[in-house]
Amino acid sequence: MELLSQKEFFLGEGKKDPAFSARDRINRAPKAYGFVTLSPLVELTPAGKLLISSRNKQELFFRQLLKFQLPSPYHKLGRNCSEYCVKPFLELFRLIRHFGHISFDELQIFGLQLIDFRKFNRIVSKIEKYRCEKEATSLNYNQFKQHILHKEILAIYREDIVRGKIKTRENKKASLEKFISTKASNMRDYADACIRYLRATGMVELSYSGHTISIVPEHRADVDYVLTHCERKPIFLKDTEQFVNYIGNPRVPALLTDDESLLREKLQMSFPEEPILDKMTLDGLKTHFDELVNKRKAELIKLQVSSLKSYREYEDIQALFDKIAKDRTLYDAPLMLEWNTWRAMTMLDGGEVTANFKFDDFGRPLSTAMGNRPDIECDYGNFAVAVEVTMQKGHKQYEKEGESIARHTGKLAEEKGKNTYCLFIAPNINPTVVSHCFVLHKLNVAQYGGRANIIPLPLNVFKKMVDDSYNAAAIPTPQHIKRLFDRARELAKQNDNDKVWYDAVLQSALDWLNIG
């Protein structure tokens, strides 16, 4: 744990109880999904080794999630536990495929109740009823959703409530209201985790606003194949050795892409213009397919960039920024903020703008950037700009982001060998971050590339900069953004008060195209 915590990609602290923190990183998902075994030694399974070496991690995650089951030798049910009999992700794929799409709220309220595959039709009926009632209700949607959620929680935990077992770890006193609130929050966290794992398979996609999840059209046949061929009932319940070999085997269950004739059909449908050699082996066909997918992804991202530079996405970008700032129901707001800021920077003032978050196979945002690089890197020829964004607020904004933004800027400056600046963007900027950035303008720190020129911007000010760019008589150039950083440096030299400095910087940002 001590070695891990020193790595730049490490998230968290792990200082209070390093042994617990280390165990926590291996005895949950890595073990449950068959990537590690913990006894007699902690070691990688064949699936774990493939996770490290494989180029196609999506296929691996797809197989491993399909095998996750409750109960199992890893998950033995207690005396008072509900009767589980399910492979959760297999049934979630089935649920999504049945409806075509399900919303995040439907997954949270009803999908998580699918603890027995034999209750599938009952859950389907509940969702159908929910959709009908939603159309008929006079309540606004949020009121309606909360009413149904609370109603379901009361039904799920009826026995606990009747027995008075409603204390939560956070509160010593029993409170039904707090009990319901805690369960609702837990259900939201579980639904969020489910979607993240489902997305790791590459088989599903989120709607633009992130409110619904559906099967990627190109992968419907893949999902239909496993829904037809995968055993729904948990297996090897009393044979730990067989279960360990099964869950750690990266070759099972069989997928559509393991059938050479079906894979050739998939290739022909997905890439009809590409020739497929008759002599290709199954592994060769898989490699060829992966290469074509990556080529298509690069082309789709290139088309996005072209569209962005022509300002065709301006209204869409501003509308999404408004959603990020105001709409609490937006799924994965941190990812949406990274993606939309990349779109805005690409459109804003030229240069080569690189996103470090991950794109899916179709050029859509998949997951946020790793912790060892800036979220976005902009190369403007004779200088560079690191862009960091966050949804964190309050003092946590400084604790989570303060040191890393300076470190990432210094690292990028060292790599580029040129003057490097940084924009730090958040819905609201905490005063501690302002003070930190002001001090960095004053101090010469080698690790940060000298006097780190970092400008923290609230989202509304950055939106105004984007708006100015769109309405300008001429397309802005990289020099316009450099002048803003130069002004911030001059203002830091002229002032010894961080608040005075920051107010002046914001005023300059609001008129950034007219800085002399």
Salt bridges, closest charged atoms under 4 A:
GLU8 OE1 - LYS411 NZ 3.06
ASP24 OD1 - ARG28 NE 2.87
GLU59 OE2 - ARG63 NH2 3.16
GLU59 OE2 - LYS286 NZ 3.72
GLU91 OE1 - ARG94 NE 3.13
GLU91 OE1 - ARG232 NH2 2.79
ASP105 OD1 - LYS145 NZ 3.43
GLU106 OE2 - ARG131 NE 2.76
ASP116 OD1 - ARG118 NE 2.96
GLU133 OE2 - LYS129 NZ 3.96
GLU152 OE1 - LYS126 NZ 2.92
GLU159 OE1 - ARG163 NH2 3.81
ASP192 OD2 - ARG196 NE 2.84
GLU205 OE1 - ARG364 NH2 2.89
GLU218 OE2 - ARG296 NH1 2.83
ASP222 OD1 - HIS219 ND1 3.48
ASP222 OD1 - LYS266 NZ 2.65
ASP224 OD1 - ARG97 NE 2.75
ASP258 OD2 - ARG63 NH1 2.78
ASP258 OD1 - LYS286 NZ 2.72
GLU260 OE2 - ARG264 NE 3.44
GLU274 OE2 - LYS295 NZ 3.89
GLU313 OE1 - ARG343 NH1 3.81
ASP316 OD2 - ARG343 NH2 3.01
ASP322 OD1 - LYS463 NZ 3.29
ASP327 OD2 - LYS323 NZ 3.67
ASP332 OD2 - ARG196 NH1 3.67
ASP360 OD2 - ARG364 NE 3.09
GLU377 OE2 - ARG373 NE 2.71
ASP379 OD2 - LYS416 NZ 3.18
ASP379 OD1 - LYS418 NZ 3.06
GLU388 OE2 - HIS408 ND1 2.54
GLU399 OE2 - HIS395 NE2 3.84
GLU403 OE1 - ARG407 NE 3.02
GLU415 OE1 - ARG373 NH2 2.62
ASP468 OD2 - LYS464 NZ 2.96
ASP486 OD2 - LYS482 NZ 3.14
GLU490 OE1 - ARG487 NE 3.98
ASP496 OD1 - LYS442 NZ 3.30
ASP503 OD2 - LYS499 NZ 3.18
